[in-house]
Amino acid sequence: MIAKPALLHPADYLDPGLHAAEQAGIFARHWQFVGFAEELAEPGRFLTRQIAGEPVLVINMDGDLRAFRNVCTHRFARLKVAEAGQDSGLRCPYHGWAYDREGVPLGIPGNADCFGLDRAAKQGLALKRFALDRIGRLIFVRIAAEGPSLADAVAPHGELLQRLSDGFGPAFSQVAQPWAADWKIGIENVLEVYHVDAVHPESFRSVVDGSWRVEYQRPHSIGHAGMRAEALRWWEGVGKRLGLLAVPGLDHYVHLHLFPNLAIGITAGRLISVQTYEPTGPGRFTLRYRLCLALGGKQGAARTAVENHLTALNETLLGEDRAIAAEVQIGTASADRPALLGANEDRLMQFHQTLLALKNTHRLASGTPPSHPADEERQENRI
């Protein structure tokens, strides 16, 4: 038999305890993409995210980007509520405590009469700060205090990320979408094209020709799909009409997965879809996606029409995936054995290997007993 049992058990998609362990053991330790530099271009511009259970505030403080816990150290109000915005500084909306670029509360109303905090005491109340780094316009945050550099974490794909940063403009569509499925189901769906004929017969199937090959660079991978001749002709026409400068070497459809939850799809070197699969609880996640066109494009009605068409196509495609992922989550709750993966789903097997290795490492560190008796056997079934 060519097919092999998956390395994850159905309970791995359902267990609330495992969800908490993944937050601490995976998402806190790995760099998370939070947005583009242009979203934080001016002083006071900010983004808020939830990473590994931590409320995170990324803000431009007088030209420097900082990542803090989004909680005032006085009475614990959130400092920023909106997902994005701009204001005059870092001030708590509850009692007006104002923080400097290092996260220290230097402006405390009534400090002399009511608190008596000296400089050392104020520094002891500084906001918790997180590691922040960037590759070109792509901004990443890591919750854990220690860990690999961003360059090491994304290797060997740093050069590709820099090319994408240099070759594509700001997002023309940006959406945060809740899904009723475990984040791993979302990632597994995007890692294979086996489902395209059944789930996307008129959307994504109209773009790709069915060919597929994968390159593995643990823990990451890249998939390459051939595009249909008519889709390539359409993109050539759009490129000429709008003046888009295709990114060299990305002629068909290329899909990059950066472990654990960043997926970037590049179509004909002229469109990228940047997607993050952000766990929000057991059996649910938020898909945050951004669509960007290549640089050099002309503005006007023709561009607007193209952007509207691509937005609608993407909404259709993701709507189809969202619906089937919810059905998979429901079905998984009744399953009593691992899934069966064909040779055309080997990319999922590599994803499972990475997850299982991290799970075992976390278990050894914590002394927690195996979640499933078959774990050790599944570890031996690695490809």
Sequence and secondary structure as in RCSB ss.txt:
>XXXX:A:sequence
MIAKPALLHPADYLDPGLHAAEQAGIFARHWQFVGFAEELAEPGRFLTRQIAGEPVLVINMDGDLRAFRNVCTHR
FARLKVAEAGQDSGLRCPYHGWAYDREGVPLGIPGNADCFGLDRAAKQGLALKRFALDRIGRLIFVRIAAEGPSL
ADAVAPHGELLQRLSDGFGPAFSQVAQPWAADWKIGIENVLEVYHVDAVHPESFRSVVDGSWRVEYQRPHSIGHA
GMRAEALRWWEGVGKRLGLLAVPGLDHYVHLHLFPNLAIGITAGRLISVQTYEPTGPGRFTLRYRLCLALGGKQG
AARTAVENHLTALNETLLGEDRAIAAEVQIGTASADRPALLGANEDRLMQFHQTLLALKNTHRLASGTPPSHPAD
EERQENRI
>XXXX:A:secstr
   EE SS GGGGT HHHHHHHIIIIITTS EEEEEGGGG STTEEEEEEETTEEEEEEEETTEEEEEESS TTT
   S  SSEEE SSEE TTT  EE TTS EEE TTIIIII   HHHHHHT   EEEEEEETTEEEEE SSS   H
HHHHTT HHHHHHHHHHEEEEEEEEEEEESS HHHHHHHHH STTHHHH TTTGGGTEEEEEEEEEETTEEEEEE
EE HHHHHHHHHHHHHHT    TT  SEEEEEETTTEEEEEETTTEEEEEEEEEEETTEEEEEEEEEEETT   S
HHHHHHHHHHHHHHHHHHHHHHHHHHHHHHHHTT  S  EE GGGHHHHHHHHHHHHHHHHHHHHHT   SSTTH
HHHHHT  
